[in-house]
Amino acid sequence: MPKVACPECDRQIAMHELEANTVTESGGFSTSYRCPYCRGSIEDVADHLA
């Protein structure tokens, strides 16, 4: 299972553990992710895959 390295606390987080927030915008949807441990924001999950 792929893991994401948090850029703020360096923990390895499973994809299903990430906290996601999806909002509707005029052009579609926007989803933001954050670490469940330090609450740090993860801008682009693909850039942080471990």
N, C-alpha and C positions, 0 to 999 in steps of 0.2 A: 504494500500500500504506500503511495507517495506521501512524503512528509514535507512540510514547509518549515524553513528556518526563520524564526522571528528575527527581524533586523534589530530589535531593541533589546531582547533578553537572551538571544541565541538559543532558545529552546527549540527542539524538534517537535513539531505539532502535526498530528495526523489531519488530513483534509477534513474529516468529519468533525474534528474538534474546533475548527475555526468558527468564530462568531461572525455571521454574515447579516448584513442589513441591505435590503433591496428597496429602492424607491423608484417611483415612476417619474419620468421627465417628459418634456414635450417630444423628444426624439426617440423615446423607448424607455429602457430601464437602466439604472445605475446600481451596481452592487459594491459595497465596501466590506472589507474584512478586518478583523482584529484578533489579536492573541487572547486566548481565554485566561492566560496567567498574568501578564503584565498590562493587558488592555492596550498594547501598542498597535498602531495602525499598520496594516500591510497593504501597500498601494497596489502592487502587481504580484499576485501569487506566483505566476509563472517564473518571475525573476528570482524567487526565493525557494524554489524546489530543491530539496536536499538529495 
